[in-house]
Protein backbone atom coordinates (compact mmCIF):
# COMPACT_ATOMS: atom_id res chain seq x y z
CA UNK A 1 0.00 0.00 0.00
CA UNK A 2 2.92 2.34 0.78
CA UNK A 3 4.20 1.92 -2.80
CA UNK A 4 0.81 2.94 -4.19
CA UNK A 5 0.79 6.10 -2.07
CA UNK A 6 4.30 6.96 -3.20
CA UNK A 7 3.30 6.48 -6.84
CA UNK A 8 0.16 8.56 -6.38
CA UNK A 9 2.23 11.36 -4.85
CA UNK A 10 4.67 11.13 -7.77
CA UNK A 11 1.76 11.25 -10.22
CA UNK A 12 0.57 14.50 -8.66
CA UNK A 13 4.10 15.96 -8.81
CA UNK A 14 4.24 14.95 -12.49
CA UNK A 15 1.57 17.55 -13.25
CA UNK A 16 3.98 20.27 -12.14
CA UNK A 17 7.23 19.05 -13.73
CA UNK A 18 8.84 21.53 -16.06
CA UNK A 19 11.84 21.18 -18.34
CA UNK A 20 15.02 20.22 -16.51
CA UNK A 21 16.88 23.36 -15.43
CA UNK A 22 20.25 24.23 -16.95
CA UNK A 23 21.84 23.70 -13.52
CA UNK A 24 20.39 20.19 -13.30
CA UNK A 25 21.40 19.41 -16.89
CA UNK A 26 24.98 20.34 -16.01
CA UNK A 27 24.74 18.31 -12.79
CA UNK A 28 23.56 15.26 -14.74
CA UNK A 29 26.39 15.65 -17.25
CA UNK A 30 29.04 16.11 -14.55
CA UNK A 31 27.71 13.23 -12.46
CA UNK A 32 27.49 10.71 -15.29
CA UNK A 33 30.68 11.96 -16.97
CA UNK A 34 30.10 9.63 -19.94
CA UNK A 35 28.31 10.52 -23.16
CA UNK A 36 26.77 7.05 -23.58
CA UNK A 37 25.35 7.16 -20.06
CA UNK A 38 23.99 10.65 -20.69
CA UNK A 39 22.26 9.51 -23.87
CA UNK A 40 20.73 6.62 -21.95
CA UNK A 41 19.59 8.94 -19.15
CA UNK A 42 17.89 11.36 -21.57
CA UNK A 43 15.88 8.46 -23.03
CA UNK A 44 13.90 8.38 -19.78
CA UNK A 45 10.52 10.07 -19.94
CA UNK A 46 10.10 13.48 -18.31
CA UNK A 47 8.71 12.13 -15.03
CA UNK A 48 11.40 9.48 -14.60
CA UNK A 49 14.15 12.02 -15.39
CA UNK A 50 12.78 14.39 -12.76
CA UNK A 51 12.40 11.57 -10.26
CA UNK A 52 16.01 10.49 -10.85
CA UNK A 53 17.26 14.06 -10.42
CA UNK A 54 15.23 14.35 -7.19
CA UNK A 55 16.83 11.12 -5.96
CA UNK A 56 20.26 12.50 -6.93
CA UNK A 57 19.70 15.68 -4.91
CA UNK A 58 18.55 13.68 -1.87
CA UNK A 59 21.48 11.27 -2.26
CA UNK A 60 23.97 14.15 -2.42
CA UNK A 61 22.95 15.05 1.14
CA UNK A 62 24.27 11.64 2.29
CA UNK A 63 27.34 10.99 0.14
CA UNK A 64 29.67 12.30 -2.52
CA UNK A 65 30.57 8.80 -3.75
CA UNK A 66 30.47 9.14 -7.55
CA UNK A 67 29.24 5.56 -8.09
CA UNK A 68 26.28 6.03 -5.73
CA UNK A 69 25.46 9.36 -7.39
CA UNK A 70 25.51 7.73 -10.84
CA UNK A 71 23.27 5.01 -9.52
CA UNK A 72 20.85 7.64 -8.22
CA UNK A 73 20.47 8.92 -11.78
CA UNK A 74 20.40 5.50 -13.44
CA UNK A 75 18.38 3.41 -10.97
CA UNK A 76 15.25 3.53 -13.19
CA UNK A 77 17.06 3.44 -16.53
CA UNK A 78 15.28 0.22 -17.50
CA UNK A 79 12.05 2.21 -17.82
CA UNK A 80 13.40 3.97 -20.91
CA UNK A 81 12.42 1.05 -23.17
CA UNK A 82 8.71 1.95 -23.09
CA UNK A 83 6.27 4.64 -22.03
CA UNK A 84 4.48 3.78 -18.80
CA UNK A 85 1.66 6.13 -17.80
CA UNK A 86 0.99 6.68 -14.12
CA UNK A 87 -2.32 4.86 -14.31
CA UNK A 88 -0.59 1.92 -15.99
CA UNK A 89 2.03 1.85 -13.21
CA UNK A 90 -0.57 1.92 -10.45
CA UNK A 91 -2.79 -0.74 -12.09
CA UNK A 92 0.27 -2.92 -12.70
CA UNK A 93 1.34 -2.60 -9.07
CA UNK A 94 -2.19 -3.52 -7.97
CA UNK A 95 -2.05 -6.60 -10.20
CA UNK A 96 -4.91 -5.42 -12.41
CA UNK A 97 -2.75 -5.29 -15.55
CA UNK A 98 -0.79 -8.45 -16.32
CA UNK A 99 0.84 -8.06 -19.70
CA UNK A 100 4.33 -8.36 -21.15
CA UNK A 101 4.67 -4.58 -20.85
CA UNK A 102 3.69 -4.71 -17.19
CA UNK A 103 6.28 -7.42 -16.58
CA UNK A 104 8.92 -5.21 -18.22
CA UNK A 105 7.85 -2.36 -15.95
CA UNK A 106 8.14 -4.55 -12.86
CA UNK A 107 11.55 -5.82 -14.01
CA UNK A 108 12.95 -2.43 -15.03
CA UNK A 109 16.00 -2.83 -12.77
CA UNK A 110 16.98 -6.07 -14.55
CA UNK A 111 16.45 -4.34 -17.90
CA UNK A 112 18.58 -1.43 -16.72
CA UNK A 113 21.37 -3.85 -15.86
CA UNK A 114 21.20 -5.32 -19.38
CA UNK A 115 21.30 -1.83 -20.92
CA UNK A 116 24.43 -0.98 -18.92
CA UNK A 117 26.05 -4.28 -19.91
CA UNK A 118 25.38 -3.44 -23.57
CA UNK A 119 27.40 -0.25 -23.10
CA UNK A 120 30.26 -2.50 -21.98
CA UNK A 121 30.71 -0.42 -18.85
CA UNK A 122 31.69 -3.42 -16.72
CA UNK A 123 32.60 -1.48 -13.58
CA UNK A 124 29.31 0.45 -13.46
CA UNK A 125 27.17 -2.53 -14.48
CA UNK A 126 28.76 -4.61 -11.69
CA UNK A 127 28.16 -1.77 -9.20
CA UNK A 128 24.53 -1.51 -10.42
CA UNK A 129 24.11 -5.28 -9.99
CA UNK A 130 25.68 -5.33 -6.52
CA UNK A 131 23.84 -2.24 -5.24
CA UNK A 132 20.42 -2.55 -6.86
CA UNK A 133 19.78 -6.11 -7.93
CA UNK A 134 21.60 -8.14 -5.28
CA UNK A 135 21.23 -5.79 -2.35
CA UNK A 136 19.60 -2.35 -2.28
CA UNK A 137 22.17 0.34 -1.51
CA UNK A 138 21.50 1.76 1.97
CA UNK A 139 21.58 5.37 0.81
CA UNK A 140 19.40 4.78 -2.25
CA UNK A 141 16.97 2.84 -0.11
CA UNK A 142 16.48 6.05 1.92
CA UNK A 143 16.40 8.48 -1.01
CA UNK A 144 14.38 6.68 -3.71
CA UNK A 145 10.82 7.75 -2.99
N, C-alpha and C positions, 0 to 999 in steps of 0.2 A: 504494500500500500504506500510505503514511503517513496518508492520509485515513481509511482504514479503522480504523487503530489509534486515531486521534483520536476517531472516532465511537464506537468500542468503549469507550474511556475515558469519554467523555461519557455513554454508556448506563449504565455502572456508577455514575457520579455521580448520574444521574437517580434511582436507587433511594433516595438519601439527601436529595433536595431536599425542603425544607419550604416552608411559605408564605413569601412575601417579607416580610422584616422591615420594621417601621415605618420604620426609618432608610433602608432601600433604597427604600421606597415614596416617601418624601419626596425622596430623591436623584433618582429617576426624574422626579418631578413638577417639581422645580427645574431639572433638566437639559433636559427637553423644553420646559417653559415654554409649553405650548400644549395646550389641552384636547382638540383633535382628534387631535393626535399621541399624547397619553396614551391616549385611547380606542383608537387603533390599536395601541399597544404592548400594552395589556392584553388584546387579542384573541389574542396569541401564546399557545401552550400553555405549561404550567408549565415544562417543560424549556427551551424556547426563551427564555422570560423570564429564567430563571436564567442561562442561557448569556450572554444580552445584558448582564445586570447584571455578570457576571464579566468580560466584555470591557470594560465601562465602567470597572470598578475597575482593571483592568490598564492601560487607556488613560490614566486619570487620573495614573498614575505617569510618563507621558511628556509630557503636554500639559494645558493648561487651555483650549484652544481650544474654544469652545462648539459649533461646527459639527462638529468631530471627535467630541466627546463625544455629541452627538445621533446621529451616525452609528453610534457604538458600540452605542447602544441600538436603533437602527432597521435595522441591517445585514441582519437576517434577517426583516424585517417581511413579506416576501412569503410566508412560511410560514404566515401567519395564515389563509390562505384554505382550508386543509384540515388534517386531523389526519394526521400522518406518524409512525407508530411507529418505534422504533429499528430493528427488524428490517426494516421497509420501507425505511428510509433506507440501511441497509447493503446489502440486496439490490439496490436501485436503483443504488447506486454501483458494485456489482460487475457490473451489466448483466444481472442475472437477471430483474428486473422491468422491463418496457418497456411502460408504459401511459401514458395521458394524465396521470394523477395523478403518475406518476414524472417525466414531462417537466415538469410544473408545479413539482415539488420541485427538479429540477435548475435550473430557470429562476427560482427564487424571488427573485433580485436584480432581474431584469427586472420581475417582478410587483410587487415592492416599489416600484420606480420609478413604475409606473403608479398604484399606490395613493397615493403622495405627490402625483403630478400631479392626481389626482382631488380632493385637498384644496385644490388651487390654491395650494399653497405653492411658488411658482416658485423662490425663492432656495434652499430646502432641496432641492427635487427636482433642481435643476441641480447642487448640491453633491454630492448622492447619485450622480448620473450621472457627474460628473467624477471622483469619488473611489472609486467602487465598480465602475461598469460600464465606464468608459473605461480607468481606471488605478487599481489597488488602492492606497489610501492607505498610505503607508509605516508609519505607526504602527499602523493597523488590521491590516496584514499581519503585524505582530509580535505583536499582542494577541488576534487571533481564532483561538483554538485550543480 
